[in-house]
Amino acid sequence: MAEYTPKNMMVTGGAGFIGCIYVRYMLETDEQVRIVNLDELTYAGSLDNLEGLPDESRHTFVQGEKGWGQAQCRSHHISTDEVYGTLEVTDPAFSETTPYAPNSPYSASKAGSDHLVRAYFHTYDLPVTTTNCSNNYGPYQHGEKFIPTVIRSCVEQKAIPVYGDDLYIRDWLYVRDHLLRH
């Protein structure tokens, strides 16, 4: 796919953890881009995540659900590696050719959204990219997530929670590194 340099962007979910980092990154690195940020503001999105943007004059926030009909656009879909299932300690790493095998309602819903995005690409030629990233961490992440919970437990001198049977291997990716690679 040719290098894409947008003049105008619509970011959906841009008040959430990953979305707000992407909005900040684009405003910091592209002095021409104008962003319309469409977010429903569910539990995961917060207007606080958008305070102090690099150039607020190029950012417009709209509370609502995602719409379609833009004439020339590219959509980037952020998925998860959880759509590929669960790795055992001796299993090779997942790749883009690994068959889907979601094992939780969350990963099944993400797999479903991956398939919808793929269908829009094939049916309507929607220019789209998708990342199936591992666990992200960084600023603006919701406090219920694992790394903020561990940090809070340490600061409060409480026991660090261990999920499952302590045999899971998890990869972590700094949110900005994830966005720089798409």
Phi and psi in degrees as a GROMACS rama.xvg file:
@    title "Ramachandran Plot"
@    xaxis  label "Phi"
@    yaxis  label "Psi"
@TYPE xy
-66.9317  154.364  ALA-2
-57.6036  130.942  GLU-3
-109.798  122.922  TYR-4
-121.039  98.0379  THR-5
-76.4271  149.977  PRO-6
-98.5386  -35.3457  LYS-7
-129.952  139.395  ASN-8
-132.958  146.218  MET-9
-112.739  121.774  MET-10
-108.158  120.342  VAL-11
-94.0753  138.62  THR-12
74.8849  24.8476  GLY-13
-75.3715  -1.715  GLY-14
-101.486  2.2556  ALA-15
-88.052  -178.763  GLY-16
-56.3676  -58.5803  PHE-17
-76.6608  -41.0223  ILE-18
-59.5192  -41.9744  GLY-19
-68.0281  -32.5862  CYS-20
-66.8715  -39.4992  ILE-21
-64.9941  -44.0945  TYR-22
-58.1515  -48.1243  VAL-23
-59.5885  -46.1411  ARG-24
-59.0612  -47.7928  TYR-25
-64.0322  -42.0367  MET-26
-66.6891  -32.3454  LEU-27
-73.4832  -37.7033  GLU-28
-100.683  -14.8457  THR-29
-130.116  103.258  ASP-30
-71.5653  -9.70807  GLU-31
-98.6526  -23.9066  GLN-32
-69.088  141.293  VAL-33
-116.401  135.583  ARG-34
-120.266  129.082  ILE-35
-101.988  120.932  VAL-36
-105.481  109.624  ASN-37
-104.709  116.552  LEU-38
-143.056  137.804  ASP-39
-78.3312  -13.739  GLU-40
57.896  57.8807  LEU-41
-77.9209  -165.724  THR-42
-58.5845  -28.4349  TYR-43
-86.4551  -13.4222  ALA-44
-107.655  145.634  GLY-45
-149.426  136.342  SER-46
-64.7251  -23.349  LEU-47
-59.7785  -30.5618  ASP-48
-66.8524  -15.0666  ASN-49
-104.74  4.23432  LEU-50
-70.0441  140.048  GLU-51
71.7903  33.8386  GLY-52
-62.4445  150.769  LEU-53
-54.4771  -40.9053  PRO-54
-146.982  87.5012  ASP-55
-63.1243  -19.4654  GLU-56
-68.5865  -18.8339  SER-57
-101.828  13.27  ARG-58
-125.529  129.419  HIS-59
-124.655  125.75  THR-60
-99.204  134.628  PHE-61
-130.19  123.502  VAL-62
-85.8098  124.441  GLN-63
165.693  -174.501  GLY-64
-94.5676  162.638  GLU-65
-66.5188  134.243  LYS-66
-112.706  167.427  GLY-67
-132.969  154.48  TRP-68
134.013  6.38397  GLY-69
-69.4964  135.849  GLN-70
-67.3456  -51.8634  ALA-71
-126.813  109.64  GLN-72
-152.912  166.702  CYS-73
-129.501  138.887  ARG-74
-110.029  134.318  SER-75
-112.861  122.087  HIS-76
-103.544  123.721  HIS-77
-98.573  114.555  ILE-78
-109.194  -152.261  SER-79
-146.894  154.151  THR-80
-72.4155  -10.9465  ASP-81
-65.3952  -16.042  GLU-82
-65.7269  -19.3108  VAL-83
-87.5085  -5.69681  TYR-84
104.946  -151.343  GLY-85
-119.371  133.619  THR-86
-90.3221  137.695  LEU-87
-85.4152  163.142  GLU-88
-55.7459  -35.0338  VAL-89
-92.3632  -2.32964  THR-90
-74.516  149.004  ASP-91
-71.4849  160.152  PRO-92
-63.4327  153.922  ALA-93
-67.9171  155.305  PHE-94
-140.504  178.444  SER-95
-65.2175  -15.522  GLU-96
-97.021  -1.21788  THR-97
-66.2695  132.303  THR-98
-63.982  148.364  PRO-99
-69.4103  136.522  TYR-100
-154.053  61.78  ALA-101
-63.8267  140.998  PRO-102
-117.882  7.96222  ASN-103
-143.117  160.381  SER-104
-57.1045  -38.8542  PRO-105
-60.3174  -51.9349  TYR-106
-68.1693  -30.679  SER-107
-67.0409  -39.4572  ALA-108
-68.3046  -36.1999  SER-109
-67.7793  -39.9321  LYS-110
-61.2297  -41.9621  ALA-111
-60.5456  -42.1898  GLY-112
-68.3382  -34.2199  SER-113
-59.7607  -43.6364  ASP-114
-67.843  -37.0759  HIS-115
-62.9652  -44.4688  LEU-116
-61.4858  -44.6026  VAL-117
-60.5248  -41.0395  ARG-118
-64.6018  -39.9738  ALA-119
-64.149  -37.112  TYR-120
-61.4553  -50.4403  PHE-121
-74.3255  -32.7741  HIS-122
-84.3038  -42.6679  THR-123
-116.576  8.22158  TYR-124
56.6283  31.726  ASP-125
-62.55  118.747  LEU-126
-70.1829  115.449  PRO-127
-142.261  147.02  VAL-128
-124.577  153.398  THR-129
-134.516  138.204  THR-130
-115.791  136.266  THR-131
-111.109  78.1201  ASN-132
-86.9312  163.788  CYS-133
-81.0125  -167.469  SER-134
-61.8198  130.816  ASN-135
-100.579  151.618  ASN-136
-143.94  159.355  TYR-137
152.628  -172.045  GLY-138
-63.7666  151.527  PRO-139
73.6578  4.3277  TYR-140
-69.0459  141.252  GLN-141
-60.1785  138.453  HIS-142
-61.7088  -17.5646  GLY-143
-77.6434  -15.177  GLU-144
-72.6643  166.431  LYS-145
-59.5259  -54.5644  PHE-146
-65.66  -44.6042  ILE-147
-59.7286  -35.0839  PRO-148
-65.6401  -42.6699  THR-149
-64.7658  -44.7143  VAL-150
-61.4475  -46.2602  ILE-151
-60.439  -41.9754  ARG-152
-61.236  -41.1393  SER-153
-65.4132  -46.8389  CYS-154
-61.8511  -40.7148  VAL-155
-86.1497  4.37726  GLU-156
53.7385  46.2116  GLN-157
-109.833  166.063  LYS-158
-63.3385  140.413  ALA-159
-82.0478  123.728  ILE-160
-70.5348  139.935  PRO-161
-116.926  124.307  VAL-162
-89.4283  143.382  TYR-163
68.8156  -146.737  GLY-164
-101.313  16.7444  ASP-165
69.5208  15.2431  ASP-166
-104.526  -4.54558  LEU-167
-74.016  141.381  TYR-168
-105.775  125.271  ILE-169
-124.249  136.481  ARG-170
-95.2767  147.719  ASP-171
-127.079  138.601  TRP-172
-131.936  126.516  LEU-173
-63.8926  131.477  TYR-174
-53.7804  -38.875  VAL-175
-69.2922  -35.6233  ARG-176
-64.3137  -37.4694  ASP-177
-59.7465  -47.4797  HIS-178
-71.4924  -28.7097  LEU-179
-72.6574  -18.3227  LEU-180
-94.6471  -5.17415  ARG-181
